[in-house]
Amino acid sequence: MILNTYEAAATLTVGTDAFRNERQNVSSRNRVMRGVAIVGGNAINEAEIGIYIEDYFVGNFRNTLNGAVQVRANQDIFPVGPYAIPAGSKISGIVNVAPTVSPLVIQIH
């Protein structure tokens, strides 16, 4: 796993970077993105996060489970790429549609 964050709904307002407080959003090593997982929220497909590598748009992803849950390895990880993430490049998760009540777990694999 490249990056994992657990964010309260109150902090995930539209336009906010969900990875803003994560140390691993930038690394001194080359990385490869192969999957994205978003779970939590009040309802399935309630929240939407846009994933970026620097200014390269990877895609928009919605939450697949609701409530205070954990990512299920073979069910919730949406395969992408593979996308090369050069050393020093920032990964961003910009909130397009904010969750209403429950927190989100967002993972980059």
N, C-alpha and C positions, 0 to 999 in steps of 0.2 A: 504494500500500500504506500502510495506517495504522500497522501495528505488525508487527514480526517478532522472534521470539526463538528461540534455539537453546539448549535446556536438557538437561543430562545427566540420565539416568534416576535417579541417586542423589539429585538435588535435587528431583525431582518426586514427593514423597510425597503421600498422600491428604490433601486439605484445603489444600494449598499453592496460593498464587496464582502461576501460571506467569509472570505479567507483573510480579512484584514488583520486579524490578531494571531494568525498562525505563522510560526517560525518557518515551517516547511514550505510556504508558498514560493520561496526562493531558495535554491540550493547551489552549492559550489560544484555539484556533480551533474553530469549529463543524466537525464531521466527519460523514460518512455511511458506515455499515457496509453493505457489499453482498455480502461473502463471507468464509468462514472456511476455512482449510486447516490440516490437521494431518498430518504425515508422520513416519516414523521408527518407533522401537520395535522390538521383537523379532519381532512378528507383526502382520499386518493385524488391525484391530479390537481390539488388545490394550489400548490406553490410551483413556481418555475424559476430556474436558475440558468443563466447564460454562462458557459465556461469559455475562458479565454487563456491562451498562452501568449503573453505579452499583448499584442494587438491582433493576433490571429484568432478568429472565432471558431471554436470547436463545435458548439451546438447548444441548443436550449434543451434542458432536461427537467422533467416534472417528478414529484414524489410518487413512489409506487406503493407505499404503505402508509397508513395513518396511525396516530397515537405515538406513545413513547416506546418505540421499537428499535431493534438493532438490524443492521444490514445482514440479509441472508446471502451467503456467498454465491450460491448457484442460481439465485432467483432475482435478486435486486440489482445486480451489477450489469449496467447496459454496456455492451462492448462498443468501443470506438477505436479508430486509428488502425495501427499504432501511430502515435504522434510523438516525434522527437522533441524533447524539451531541453534546449542547450543549457549548460551551466550558467547561472546568473539570471535566467529568465523567470519571470513572475507568472504564477498561475492565479487567475482571478475567477471568482464565482459571483457574478453580478445578479442581484435579485431583480427579476422582471415582474413576477407576481408574488406578493408577500403572503406567507402563511398567516392565518388569523389568530390561532390560539396556541397550538402545540408546537414545541421546538422541532427543528430539523436536524438530521444527521446527514452530512454530506461527505462523501469519500471519493477520492481520485485514486484509481489503481493503475 
